[in-house]
Amino acid sequence: MDEYNRASYLDEPPNSRLFLVTSKSITEETIREHFTDFGEIQDILVVRDKQTKESKGVSFVKFAKSSQACTAMEEMHGRSLAEGTKPIKVFIAQSRASGSHRDVEDEELTRIFVMIPRSFTEEDLKDTFKVYGDVEYAIIIRNKTTGESKGLGYVRFHKPSQAAKAIENCDKTFRAILAEPRSKNASADSEYVSNPRSDHSANDPGSSSYTSAHESSSYTTGDTWSSDVITRCLLVSSRATVTQEQICGLFDLIPGMDFCEMQREQYSFSKGLVRYNNLGSAVYAKEKLNGFEYPPGNRLSVSYIDDGEDRTSSVGKMAMQLVAAQMMSVVWNGPSGAQLMKTSAGYTAPFVAQKARVQTDVALPPLRKLVASDSVVKERLFVIFNPSPLPVDVLEDVFCRFGSLMEVYLVPGRNVGYIKFADRKPAHEAIALLHGKVINGVKMKVLLADPPKEESHKRQRTY
């Protein structure tokens, strides 16, 4: 088999090949023994030094299906293959045929793009695909003018294996494919397709309309927040009568409010406009106050409305998301909630835990004291942050709860850090509970760090 055909073989189906970082003593037989339970193994390659023929501690495992590879990655990452060897690292290998040197991240493997009946609701879409795993969200792409479905949607799962199973097993009429990030070579100025699926191309997955819809709709605003365009202006609606002073006092708890005006409409409905001077505050206000009961028993409705700024290009839309994510991180991760949230006379905001520095859906253990910094280091963790690092005091608050925490260190200028423990068990418990979780709006990857001075914490490039 020539090099080109071998590359095509290894990349079919996509994301079916694993990249392993192991101890040099791990053999092909050991790898096969531990990975064969996950599915049909088509190829195993242990990378060796050309001169000495000694293993470099890097291997590849090719499965027949993407779902098999993803399941193996989820189950085997961080496990030891033999007694006395370090835990292995398992990733989805990059495509050989593409020539790309960019690592494949787990987040890129959890979102699928589908063609759906125009009558589908978000709930229909979610119900259809939840049989393949836990659905984080389901979004239907709609015409911005009419609000009608374009017959296209996104489904995001919690695990890569769930998305892979959905693509492999769902009805072929959905034309399910992985929703990948836009290629760096794609035109930065191309806009979203106004009608991605016309009638004559609805049944042709290879048509230009279908391809354009897939490529140009990746990383839309719906990926993080909703299908709406993010703006600094919010429309506030209330079924009960509320005064302007009440709404202004509520929204002014979030820094950056520039303008607030309420109008009473017929049948006692109240509607108003709130504008902030930055995207982050607007995003935070919408996330916290949409559905908030004020006064008790009355749920407020908060949505974005057009503020007149030009957002026609995809570059502008992605820039808005980046700014909003960074600002939201700043709002969440400041020194304390009390300093970030202004108080308002005569009103207490029960939705804001002003004394708490940690906001997460994870059930964390109670706080414990740090151990002496000169204790013997028994285990180090390597943490990757997205989109930006958490403050040291927040990290100490989170990781001290497992016990034996010595020190938290952030690498300057990078979204990574190290956590030092005086015992191994608390470190492993922290990995089990926190890997892949979101703390204060920041997603963390928590891994065992390589031994100091023995090898870099960076993942070796694939061959």
PyMOL commands that set and color helices and strands:
alter all, ss='L'
color gray80, all
select helices_A, chain A and resi 3-10+28-38+66-76+106-109+122-132+160-169+172-174+199-201+208-216+221-223+244-251+266-268+279-289+314-333+337-340+392-402+424-434
alter helices_A, ss='H'
color red, helices_A
select strands_A, chain A and resi 17-21+41-48+55-63+89-92+111-115+135-142+149-157+177-178+233-238+257-264+270-276+301-304+379-386+405-410+416-421+438-439+442-448
alter strands_A, ss='S'
color yellow, strands_A
deselect
rebuild
show_as cartoon
